[in-house]
């Protein structure tokens, strides 16, 4: 039997017109979250990334999402037991405290500004377990601050990052075991 979340995910992923710049990367988010029990998402907006993460974690994990504004998503999502939402700046102690430690996956798609992205990396990468993964949206040339933040953060933290080979513009940091 197909769940309502799975149907919503398939529907949004199959939209003929690109209603979201993350739509084509939704299968990558889904695949990575499929093996996660604790997922942190920074940036929700209209919920395209969120539905991929929610469908993937349904029945086996939880998603903590943080956004400055209330998400523009269907009302029924707010009743999901495995979705936790914090409205506010993700760079605050309140938002960081809301999100779990030992997370498996962190997805960042927020301001795309250098200082803010650096703050997010400083705050949230330590919340990942060994073997966890960070995914950052918009590492392409149209958002040079995200790439610059990755290029500065990773060497200082003893980490490496790469652009997903099949999905350019999706940066990946794999935390060593």
Rosetta constraint file for C-alpha pairs under 8 A:
AtomPair CA 2 CA 6 HARMONIC 6.33 0.50
AtomPair CA 2 CA 7 HARMONIC 6.69 0.50
AtomPair CA 3 CA 7 HARMONIC 6.30 0.50
AtomPair CA 4 CA 8 HARMONIC 6.17 0.50
AtomPair CA 5 CA 9 HARMONIC 6.08 0.50
AtomPair CA 5 CA 51 HARMONIC 7.11 0.50
AtomPair CA 5 CA 54 HARMONIC 7.09 0.50
AtomPair CA 5 CA 55 HARMONIC 5.21 0.50
AtomPair CA 5 CA 58 HARMONIC 7.88 0.50
AtomPair CA 6 CA 10 HARMONIC 6.18 0.50
AtomPair CA 6 CA 55 HARMONIC 5.32 0.50
AtomPair CA 7 CA 11 HARMONIC 6.06 0.50
AtomPair CA 8 CA 12 HARMONIC 6.16 0.50
AtomPair CA 8 CA 51 HARMONIC 7.24 0.50
AtomPair CA 9 CA 13 HARMONIC 6.01 0.50
AtomPair CA 9 CA 51 HARMONIC 5.56 0.50
AtomPair CA 9 CA 52 HARMONIC 5.82 0.50
AtomPair CA 9 CA 55 HARMONIC 6.57 0.50
AtomPair CA 10 CA 14 HARMONIC 6.01 0.50
AtomPair CA 11 CA 15 HARMONIC 6.49 0.50
AtomPair CA 12 CA 23 HARMONIC 7.43 0.50
AtomPair CA 12 CA 48 HARMONIC 7.01 0.50
AtomPair CA 13 CA 23 HARMONIC 5.81 0.50
AtomPair CA 13 CA 24 HARMONIC 7.08 0.50
AtomPair CA 13 CA 26 HARMONIC 6.60 0.50
AtomPair CA 13 CA 27 HARMONIC 7.83 0.50
AtomPair CA 15 CA 19 HARMONIC 7.49 0.50
AtomPair CA 18 CA 23 HARMONIC 6.72 0.50
AtomPair CA 19 CA 23 HARMONIC 7.35 0.50
AtomPair CA 20 CA 48 HARMONIC 6.87 0.50
AtomPair CA 22 CA 26 HARMONIC 6.32 0.50
AtomPair CA 22 CA 48 HARMONIC 6.76 0.50
AtomPair CA 22 CA 49 HARMONIC 6.62 0.50
AtomPair CA 22 CA 137 HARMONIC 7.77 0.50
AtomPair CA 23 CA 48 HARMONIC 6.40 0.50
AtomPair CA 23 CA 49 HARMONIC 7.54 0.50
AtomPair CA 25 CA 29 HARMONIC 6.63 0.50
AtomPair CA 25 CA 167 HARMONIC 6.72 0.50
AtomPair CA 26 CA 30 HARMONIC 6.10 0.50
AtomPair CA 26 CA 48 HARMONIC 7.31 0.50
AtomPair CA 26 CA 49 HARMONIC 6.14 0.50
AtomPair CA 26 CA 52 HARMONIC 5.78 0.50
AtomPair CA 27 CA 31 HARMONIC 6.02 0.50
AtomPair CA 27 CA 52 HARMONIC 7.20 0.50
AtomPair CA 28 CA 32 HARMONIC 6.21 0.50
AtomPair CA 29 CA 33 HARMONIC 6.04 0.50
AtomPair CA 29 CA 49 HARMONIC 7.12 0.50
AtomPair CA 29 CA 52 HARMONIC 6.19 0.50
AtomPair CA 29 CA 53 HARMONIC 6.43 0.50
AtomPair CA 30 CA 34 HARMONIC 5.95 0.50
AtomPair CA 30 CA 52 HARMONIC 4.91 0.50
AtomPair CA 30 CA 53 HARMONIC 5.62 0.50
AtomPair CA 30 CA 55 HARMONIC 7.35 0.50
AtomPair CA 30 CA 56 HARMONIC 5.32 0.50
AtomPair CA 31 CA 35 HARMONIC 7.52 0.50
AtomPair CA 31 CA 56 HARMONIC 7.31 0.50
AtomPair CA 32 CA 36 HARMONIC 7.21 0.50
AtomPair CA 32 CA 105 HARMONIC 7.64 0.50
AtomPair CA 33 CA 37 HARMONIC 7.86 0.50
AtomPair CA 33 CA 39 HARMONIC 7.13 0.50
AtomPair CA 33 CA 53 HARMONIC 5.87 0.50
AtomPair CA 33 CA 56 HARMONIC 5.59 0.50
AtomPair CA 33 CA 57 HARMONIC 6.38 0.50
AtomPair CA 33 CA 105 HARMONIC 6.85 0.50
AtomPair CA 34 CA 53 HARMONIC 7.99 0.50
AtomPair CA 34 CA 56 HARMONIC 4.68 0.50
AtomPair CA 34 CA 57 HARMONIC 6.00 0.50
AtomPair CA 35 CA 57 HARMONIC 8.00 0.50
AtomPair CA 36 CA 57 HARMONIC 6.95 0.50
AtomPair CA 36 CA 61 HARMONIC 6.48 0.50
AtomPair CA 36 CA 104 HARMONIC 5.39 0.50
AtomPair CA 36 CA 105 HARMONIC 6.63 0.50
AtomPair CA 37 CA 57 HARMONIC 6.76 0.50
AtomPair CA 37 CA 60 HARMONIC 6.23 0.50
AtomPair CA 37 CA 61 HARMONIC 3.82 0.50
AtomPair CA 37 CA 62 HARMONIC 5.92 0.50
AtomPair CA 37 CA 103 HARMONIC 7.57 0.50
AtomPair CA 37 CA 104 HARMONIC 6.65 0.50
AtomPair CA 38 CA 61 HARMONIC 5.85 0.50
AtomPair CA 38 CA 62 HARMONIC 5.27 0.50
AtomPair CA 38 CA 63 HARMONIC 6.20 0.50
AtomPair CA 38 CA 64 HARMONIC 7.85 0.50
AtomPair CA 38 CA 100 HARMONIC 7.44 0.50
AtomPair CA 38 CA 102 HARMONIC 7.57 0.50
AtomPair CA 38 CA 103 HARMONIC 4.75 0.50
AtomPair CA 38 CA 104 HARMONIC 5.45 0.50
AtomPair CA 38 CA 105 HARMONIC 6.77 0.50
AtomPair CA 39 CA 53 HARMONIC 7.78 0.50
AtomPair CA 39 CA 61 HARMONIC 7.78 0.50
AtomPair CA 39 CA 62 HARMONIC 6.28 0.50
AtomPair CA 39 CA 63 HARMONIC 4.81 0.50
AtomPair CA 39 CA 64 HARMONIC 6.22 0.50
AtomPair CA 39 CA 103 HARMONIC 5.83 0.50
AtomPair CA 39 CA 104 HARMONIC 5.98 0.50
AtomPair CA 39 CA 105 HARMONIC 4.84 0.50
AtomPair CA 39 CA 106 HARMONIC 5.93 0.50
AtomPair CA 39 CA 107 HARMONIC 7.87 0.50
AtomPair CA 40 CA 63 HARMONIC 5.90 0.50
AtomPair CA 40 CA 64 HARMONIC 4.88 0.50
AtomPair CA 40 CA 65 HARMONIC 5.91 0.50
AtomPair CA 40 CA 99 HARMONIC 6.77 0.50
AtomPair CA 40 CA 100 HARMONIC 7.86 0.50
AtomPair CA 40 CA 103 HARMONIC 7.03 0.50
AtomPair CA 40 CA 105 HARMONIC 6.28 0.50
AtomPair CA 40 CA 106 HARMONIC 4.76 0.50
AtomPair CA 40 CA 107 HARMONIC 6.26 0.50
AtomPair CA 41 CA 50 HARMONIC 7.58 0.50
AtomPair CA 41 CA 63 HARMONIC 7.24 0.50
AtomPair CA 41 CA 64 HARMONIC 6.15 0.50
AtomPair CA 41 CA 65 HARMONIC 4.62 0.50
AtomPair CA 41 CA 66 HARMONIC 6.37 0.50
AtomPair CA 41 CA 106 HARMONIC 5.91 0.50
AtomPair CA 41 CA 107 HARMONIC 4.77 0.50
AtomPair CA 41 CA 108 HARMONIC 6.12 0.50
AtomPair CA 41 CA 109 HARMONIC 7.94 0.50
AtomPair CA 42 CA 65 HARMONIC 5.86 0.50
AtomPair CA 42 CA 66 HARMONIC 5.03 0.50
AtomPair CA 42 CA 67 HARMONIC 6.30 0.50
AtomPair CA 42 CA 90 HARMONIC 6.94 0.50
AtomPair CA 42 CA 106 HARMONIC 7.81 0.50
AtomPair CA 42 CA 107 HARMONIC 6.13 0.50
AtomPair CA 42 CA 108 HARMONIC 4.84 0.50
AtomPair CA 42 CA 109 HARMONIC 5.99 0.50
AtomPair CA 42 CA 110 HARMONIC 6.32 0.50
AtomPair CA 43 CA 65 HARMONIC 7.03 0.50
AtomPair CA 43 CA 66 HARMONIC 5.94 0.50
AtomPair CA 43 CA 67 HARMONIC 4.91 0.50
AtomPair CA 43 CA 68 HARMONIC 7.84 0.50
AtomPair CA 43 CA 108 HARMONIC 6.55 0.50
AtomPair CA 43 CA 109 HARMONIC 5.18 0.50
AtomPair CA 43 CA 110 HARMONIC 4.91 0.50
AtomPair CA 44 CA 48 HARMONIC 7.68 0.50
AtomPair CA 44 CA 49 HARMONIC 7.03 0.50
AtomPair CA 44 CA 50 HARMONIC 6.27 0.50
AtomPair CA 44 CA 65 HARMONIC 6.90 0.50
AtomPair CA 44 CA 66 HARMONIC 7.07 0.50
AtomPair CA 44 CA 67 HARMONIC 5.91 0.50
AtomPair CA 44 CA 71 HARMONIC 5.93 0.50
AtomPair CA 44 CA 109 HARMONIC 7.89 0.50
AtomPair CA 45 CA 67 HARMONIC 7.30 0.50
AtomPair CA 45 CA 69 HARMONIC 7.48 0.50
AtomPair CA 45 CA 70 HARMONIC 7.66 0.50
AtomPair CA 45 CA 71 HARMONIC 5.07 0.50
AtomPair CA 45 CA 72 HARMONIC 5.89 0.50
AtomPair CA 45 CA 73 HARMONIC 8.00 0.50
AtomPair CA 46 CA 71 HARMONIC 6.07 0.50
AtomPair CA 46 CA 72 HARMONIC 4.69 0.50
AtomPair CA 46 CA 73 HARMONIC 5.70 0.50
AtomPair CA 47 CA 51 HARMONIC 5.91 0.50
AtomPair CA 47 CA 71 HARMONIC 6.91 0.50
AtomPair CA 47 CA 72 HARMONIC 6.87 0.50
AtomPair CA 47 CA 73 HARMONIC 5.88 0.50
AtomPair CA 48 CA 52 HARMONIC 6.75 0.50
AtomPair CA 49 CA 53 HARMONIC 6.39 0.50
AtomPair CA 50 CA 54 HARMONIC 5.95 0.50
AtomPair CA 51 CA 55 HARMONIC 5.87 0.50
AtomPair CA 52 CA 56 HARMONIC 6.16 0.50
AtomPair CA 53 CA 57 HARMONIC 6.17 0.50
AtomPair CA 53 CA 63 HARMONIC 7.15 0.50
AtomPair CA 54 CA 58 HARMONIC 5.94 0.50
AtomPair CA 54 CA 62 HARMONIC 7.74 0.50
AtomPair CA 54 CA 63 HARMONIC 6.69 0.50
AtomPair CA 54 CA 82 HARMONIC 7.78 0.50
AtomPair CA 54 CA 83 HARMONIC 7.24 0.50
AtomPair CA 57 CA 61 HARMONIC 4.59 0.50
AtomPair CA 57 CA 62 HARMONIC 6.08 0.50
AtomPair CA 57 CA 63 HARMONIC 7.38 0.50
AtomPair CA 57 CA 82 HARMONIC 7.94 0.50
AtomPair CA 58 CA 62 HARMONIC 7.57 0.50
AtomPair CA 58 CA 82 HARMONIC 7.18 0.50
AtomPair CA 61 CA 82 HARMONIC 6.83 0.50
AtomPair CA 62 CA 82 HARMONIC 4.56 0.50
AtomPair CA 62 CA 83 HARMONIC 6.07 0.50
AtomPair CA 62 CA 84 HARMONIC 7.81 0.50
AtomPair CA 63 CA 82 HARMONIC 6.12 0.50
AtomPair CA 63 CA 83 HARMONIC 4.98 0.50
AtomPair CA 63 CA 84 HARMONIC 6.17 0.50
AtomPair CA 64 CA 83 HARMONIC 6.08 0.50
AtomPair CA 64 CA 84 HARMONIC 4.72 0.50
AtomPair CA 64 CA 85 HARMONIC 5.91 0.50
AtomPair CA 64 CA 86 HARMONIC 7.78 0.50
AtomPair CA 64 CA 98 HARMONIC 7.96 0.50
AtomPair CA 64 CA 99 HARMONIC 6.09 0.50
AtomPair CA 64 CA 100 HARMONIC 7.87 0.50
AtomPair CA 65 CA 83 HARMONIC 7.53 0.50
AtomPair CA 65 CA 84 HARMONIC 6.19 0.50
AtomPair CA 65 CA 85 HARMONIC 4.88 0.50
AtomPair CA 65 CA 86 HARMONIC 6.31 0.50
AtomPair CA 66 CA 85 HARMONIC 5.89 0.50
AtomPair CA 66 CA 86 HARMONIC 4.85 0.50
AtomPair CA 66 CA 87 HARMONIC 5.89 0.50
AtomPair CA 66 CA 88 HARMONIC 6.85 0.50
AtomPair CA 66 CA 89 HARMONIC 7.60 0.50
AtomPair CA 66 CA 90 HARMONIC 6.07 0.50
AtomPair CA 66 CA 95 HARMONIC 7.02 0.50
AtomPair CA 67 CA 71 HARMONIC 7.33 0.50
AtomPair CA 67 CA 85 HARMONIC 7.98 0.50
AtomPair CA 67 CA 86 HARMONIC 6.67 0.50
AtomPair CA 67 CA 87 HARMONIC 5.25 0.50
AtomPair CA 67 CA 88 HARMONIC 5.80 0.50
AtomPair CA 67 CA 89 HARMONIC 6.67 0.50
AtomPair CA 67 CA 90 HARMONIC 6.81 0.50
AtomPair CA 67 CA 110 HARMONIC 7.99 0.50
AtomPair CA 68 CA 87 HARMONIC 5.38 0.50
AtomPair CA 68 CA 88 HARMONIC 4.36 0.50
AtomPair CA 68 CA 89 HARMONIC 5.32 0.50
AtomPair CA 68 CA 90 HARMONIC 7.50 0.50
AtomPair CA 69 CA 87 HARMONIC 5.94 0.50
AtomPair CA 69 CA 88 HARMONIC 6.90 0.50
AtomPair CA 70 CA 87 HARMONIC 6.18 0.50
AtomPair CA 73 CA 77 HARMONIC 7.07 0.50
AtomPair CA 74 CA 78 HARMONIC 7.85 0.50
AtomPair CA 75 CA 79 HARMONIC 7.72 0.50
AtomPair CA 76 CA 80 HARMONIC 7.28 0.50
AtomPair CA 77 CA 83 HARMONIC 7.83 0.50
AtomPair CA 78 CA 83 HARMONIC 7.36 0.50
AtomPair CA 86 CA 95 HARMONIC 6.72 0.50
AtomPair CA 86 CA 98 HARMONIC 7.25 0.50
AtomPair CA 88 CA 95 HARMONIC 6.99 0.50
AtomPair CA 89 CA 95 HARMONIC 6.85 0.50
AtomPair CA 90 CA 95 HARMONIC 5.16 0.50
AtomPair CA 90 CA 96 HARMONIC 6.74 0.50
AtomPair CA 90 CA 120 HARMONIC 7.31 0.50
AtomPair CA 91 CA 95 HARMONIC 6.80 0.50
AtomPair CA 91 CA 96 HARMONIC 7.05 0.50
AtomPair CA 91 CA 116 HARMONIC 7.57 0.50
AtomPair CA 91 CA 119 HARMONIC 6.39 0.50
AtomPair CA 91 CA 120 HARMONIC 6.18 0.50
AtomPair CA 91 CA 123 HARMONIC 7.27 0.50
AtomPair CA 92 CA 96 HARMONIC 6.34 0.50
AtomPair CA 93 CA 97 HARMONIC 5.89 0.50
AtomPair CA 94 CA 98 HARMONIC 6.17 0.50
AtomPair CA 95 CA 99 HARMONIC 6.62 0.50
AtomPair CA 96 CA 123 HARMONIC 7.01 0.50
AtomPair CA 96 CA 124 HARMONIC 7.25 0.50
AtomPair CA 100 CA 127 HARMONIC 6.95 0.50
AtomPair CA 101 CA 126 HARMONIC 7.98 0.50
AtomPair CA 101 CA 127 HARMONIC 4.49 0.50
AtomPair CA 101 CA 128 HARMONIC 6.36 0.50
AtomPair CA 101 CA 129 HARMONIC 7.51 0.50
AtomPair CA 102 CA 127 HARMONIC 5.53 0.50
AtomPair CA 102 CA 128 HARMONIC 4.80 0.50
AtomPair CA 102 CA 129 HARMONIC 4.26 0.50
AtomPair CA 103 CA 127 HARMONIC 6.09 0.50
AtomPair CA 103 CA 128 HARMONIC 4.55 0.50
AtomPair CA 103 CA 129 HARMONIC 5.67 0.50
AtomPair CA 103 CA 132 HARMONIC 6.96 0.50
AtomPair CA 104 CA 128 HARMONIC 5.91 0.50
AtomPair CA 104 CA 129 HARMONIC 6.07 0.50
AtomPair CA 104 CA 131 HARMONIC 7.49 0.50
AtomPair CA 104 CA 132 HARMONIC 4.55 0.50
AtomPair CA 104 CA 133 HARMONIC 6.40 0.50
AtomPair CA 105 CA 128 HARMONIC 7.00 0.50
AtomPair CA 105 CA 132 HARMONIC 5.69 0.50
AtomPair CA 105 CA 133 HARMONIC 4.96 0.50
AtomPair CA 105 CA 134 HARMONIC 5.88 0.50
AtomPair CA 105 CA 135 HARMONIC 7.71 0.50
AtomPair CA 106 CA 124 HARMONIC 7.64 0.50
AtomPair CA 106 CA 125 HARMONIC 7.64 0.50
AtomPair CA 106 CA 128 HARMONIC 7.50 0.50
AtomPair CA 106 CA 133 HARMONIC 6.35 0.50
AtomPair CA 106 CA 134 HARMONIC 4.70 0.50
AtomPair CA 106 CA 135 HARMONIC 6.18 0.50
AtomPair CA 107 CA 134 HARMONIC 5.92 0.50
AtomPair CA 107 CA 135 HARMONIC 4.79 0.50
AtomPair CA 107 CA 136 HARMONIC 5.87 0.50
AtomPair CA 107 CA 137 HARMONIC 7.76 0.50
AtomPair CA 108 CA 134 HARMONIC 7.71 0.50
AtomPair CA 108 CA 135 HARMONIC 6.29 0.50
AtomPair CA 108 CA 136 HARMONIC 4.79 0.50
AtomPair CA 108 CA 137 HARMONIC 6.31 0.50
AtomPair CA 109 CA 136 HARMONIC 6.18 0.50
AtomPair CA 109 CA 137 HARMONIC 5.22 0.50
AtomPair CA 109 CA 138 HARMONIC 7.50 0.50
AtomPair CA 111 CA 116 HARMONIC 6.97 0.50
AtomPair CA 111 CA 117 HARMONIC 7.47 0.50
AtomPair CA 112 CA 116 HARMONIC 7.37 0.50
AtomPair CA 112 CA 117 HARMONIC 6.39 0.50
AtomPair CA 112 CA 138 HARMONIC 7.51 0.50
AtomPair CA 112 CA 143 HARMONIC 6.49 0.50
AtomPair CA 112 CA 145 HARMONIC 6.28 0.50
AtomPair CA 112 CA 146 HARMONIC 5.58 0.50
AtomPair CA 113 CA 117 HARMONIC 5.94 0.50
AtomPair CA 113 CA 145 HARMONIC 5.42 0.50
AtomPair CA 113 CA 146 HARMONIC 6.58 0.50
AtomPair CA 114 CA 118 HARMONIC 6.08 0.50
AtomPair CA 114 CA 145 HARMONIC 4.54 0.50
AtomPair CA 114 CA 146 HARMONIC 5.97 0.50
AtomPair CA 114 CA 148 HARMONIC 6.93 0.50
AtomPair CA 114 CA 149 HARMONIC 5.55 0.50
AtomPair CA 115 CA 119 HARMONIC 6.25 0.50
AtomPair CA 115 CA 149 HARMONIC 7.73 0.50
AtomPair CA 116 CA 120 HARMONIC 6.23 0.50
AtomPair CA 117 CA 121 HARMONIC 6.20 0.50
AtomPair CA 117 CA 145 HARMONIC 7.97 0.50
AtomPair CA 117 CA 146 HARMONIC 6.47 0.50
AtomPair CA 117 CA 149 HARMONIC 6.33 0.50
AtomPair CA 118 CA 122 HARMONIC 6.11 0.50
AtomPair CA 118 CA 149 HARMONIC 5.60 0.50
AtomPair CA 118 CA 150 HARMONIC 7.83 0.50
AtomPair CA 118 CA 153 HARMONIC 6.81 0.50
AtomPair CA 119 CA 123 HARMONIC 6.08 0.50
AtomPair CA 120 CA 124 HARMONIC 5.76 0.50
AtomPair CA 120 CA 125 HARMONIC 7.78 0.50
AtomPair CA 121 CA 125 HARMONIC 5.35 0.50
AtomPair CA 121 CA 153 HARMONIC 7.39 0.50
AtomPair CA 122 CA 126 HARMONIC 7.23 0.50
AtomPair CA 123 CA 127 HARMONIC 7.54 0.50
AtomPair CA 124 CA 128 HARMONIC 7.21 0.50
AtomPair CA 125 CA 134 HARMONIC 7.35 0.50
AtomPair CA 128 CA 132 HARMONIC 5.57 0.50
AtomPair CA 128 CA 133 HARMONIC 7.48 0.50
AtomPair CA 128 CA 175 HARMONIC 7.75 0.50
AtomPair CA 129 CA 175 HARMONIC 7.71 0.50
AtomPair CA 130 CA 175 HARMONIC 5.72 0.50
AtomPair CA 130 CA 176 HARMONIC 5.70 0.50
AtomPair CA 130 CA 177 HARMONIC 4.44 0.50
AtomPair CA 131 CA 174 HARMONIC 6.68 0.50
AtomPair CA 131 CA 175 HARMONIC 5.00 0.50
AtomPair CA 131 CA 176 HARMONIC 5.22 0.50
AtomPair CA 131 CA 177 HARMONIC 4.46 0.50
AtomPair CA 132 CA 174 HARMONIC 6.19 0.50
AtomPair CA 132 CA 175 HARMONIC 5.25 0.50
AtomPair CA 132 CA 176 HARMONIC 7.68 0.50
AtomPair CA 133 CA 172 HARMONIC 7.06 0.50
AtomPair CA 133 CA 173 HARMONIC 5.73 0.50
AtomPair CA 133 CA 174 HARMONIC 4.64 0.50
AtomPair CA 133 CA 175 HARMONIC 5.90 0.50
AtomPair CA 134 CA 171 HARMONIC 7.94 0.50
AtomPair CA 134 CA 172 HARMONIC 5.68 0.50
AtomPair CA 134 CA 173 HARMONIC 4.96 0.50
AtomPair CA 134 CA 174 HARMONIC 6.46 0.50
AtomPair CA 134 CA 175 HARMONIC 7.87 0.50
AtomPair CA 135 CA 170 HARMONIC 6.55 0.50
AtomPair CA 135 CA 171 HARMONIC 5.56 0.50
AtomPair CA 135 CA 172 HARMONIC 4.78 0.50
AtomPair CA 135 CA 173 HARMONIC 6.61 0.50
AtomPair CA 136 CA 146 HARMONIC 7.99 0.50
AtomPair CA 136 CA 170 HARMONIC 5.62 0.50
AtomPair CA 136 CA 171 HARMONIC 4.87 0.50
AtomPair CA 136 CA 172 HARMONIC 6.52 0.50
AtomPair CA 137 CA 169 HARMONIC 6.19 0.50
AtomPair CA 137 CA 170 HARMONIC 4.83 0.50
AtomPair CA 137 CA 171 HARMONIC 6.41 0.50
AtomPair CA 138 CA 142 HARMONIC 7.71 0.50
AtomPair CA 138 CA 143 HARMONIC 6.02 0.50
AtomPair CA 138 CA 146 HARMONIC 6.95 0.50
AtomPair CA 138 CA 169 HARMONIC 4.78 0.50
AtomPair CA 138 CA 170 HARMONIC 6.02 0.50
AtomPair CA 138 CA 171 HARMONIC 7.60 0.50
AtomPair CA 139 CA 143 HARMONIC 6.07 0.50
AtomPair CA 139 CA 144 HARMONIC 6.81 0.50
AtomPair CA 139 CA 146 HARMONIC 5.54 0.50
AtomPair CA 139 CA 147 HARMONIC 5.14 0.50
AtomPair CA 139 CA 163 HARMONIC 7.39 0.50
AtomPair CA 139 CA 168 HARMONIC 7.72 0.50
AtomPair CA 139 CA 169 HARMONIC 4.42 0.50
AtomPair CA 139 CA 170 HARMONIC 5.93 0.50
AtomPair CA 139 CA 171 HARMONIC 5.91 0.50
AtomPair CA 140 CA 144 HARMONIC 6.66 0.50
AtomPair CA 140 CA 147 HARMONIC 7.29 0.50
AtomPair CA 140 CA 168 HARMONIC 7.05 0.50
AtomPair CA 140 CA 169 HARMONIC 4.64 0.50
AtomPair CA 140 CA 170 HARMONIC 7.98 0.50
AtomPair CA 143 CA 147 HARMONIC 7.29 0.50
AtomPair CA 144 CA 148 HARMONIC 6.10 0.50
AtomPair CA 145 CA 149 HARMONIC 6.02 0.50
AtomPair CA 146 CA 150 HARMONIC 6.31 0.50
AtomPair CA 147 CA 151 HARMONIC 6.09 0.50
AtomPair CA 148 CA 152 HARMONIC 6.13 0.50
AtomPair CA 149 CA 153 HARMONIC 5.79 0.50
AtomPair CA 150 CA 154 HARMONIC 5.74 0.50
AtomPair CA 150 CA 161 HARMONIC 7.08 0.50
AtomPair CA 151 CA 155 HARMONIC 7.01 0.50
AtomPair CA 151 CA 161 HARMONIC 7.97 0.50
AtomPair CA 152 CA 156 HARMONIC 6.71 0.50
AtomPair CA 153 CA 157 HARMONIC 6.12 0.50
AtomPair CA 154 CA 158 HARMONIC 5.95 0.50
AtomPair CA 154 CA 159 HARMONIC 4.59 0.50
AtomPair CA 154 CA 160 HARMONIC 5.50 0.50
AtomPair CA 154 CA 161 HARMONIC 6.86 0.50
AtomPair CA 155 CA 159 HARMONIC 5.72 0.50
AtomPair CA 155 CA 160 HARMONIC 6.79 0.50
AtomPair CA 159 CA 173 HARMONIC 7.28 0.50
AtomPair CA 159 CA 174 HARMONIC 7.89 0.50
AtomPair CA 159 CA 175 HARMONIC 7.23 0.50
AtomPair CA 160 CA 173 HARMONIC 6.20 0.50
AtomPair CA 160 CA 174 HARMONIC 7.51 0.50
AtomPair CA 161 CA 171 HARMONIC 6.67 0.50
AtomPair CA 161 CA 172 HARMONIC 5.40 0.50
AtomPair CA 161 CA 173 HARMONIC 4.58 0.50
AtomPair CA 161 CA 174 HARMONIC 7.27 0.50
AtomPair CA 162 CA 171 HARMONIC 5.67 0.50
AtomPair CA 162 CA 172 HARMONIC 5.37 0.50
AtomPair CA 162 CA 173 HARMONIC 6.84 0.50
AtomPair CA 163 CA 167 HARMONIC 7.55 0.50
AtomPair CA 163 CA 168 HARMONIC 5.85 0.50
AtomPair CA 163 CA 169 HARMONIC 6.35 0.50
AtomPair CA 163 CA 170 HARMONIC 5.63 0.50
AtomPair CA 163 CA 171 HARMONIC 4.47 0.50
AtomPair CA 163 CA 172 HARMONIC 6.10 0.50
AtomPair CA 164 CA 168 HARMONIC 5.68 0.50
AtomPair CA 164 CA 169 HARMONIC 7.28 0.50
AtomPair CA 164 CA 170 HARMONIC 5.51 0.50
AtomPair CA 164 CA 171 HARMONIC 5.97 0.50
AtomPair CA 164 CA 172 HARMONIC 6.36 0.50
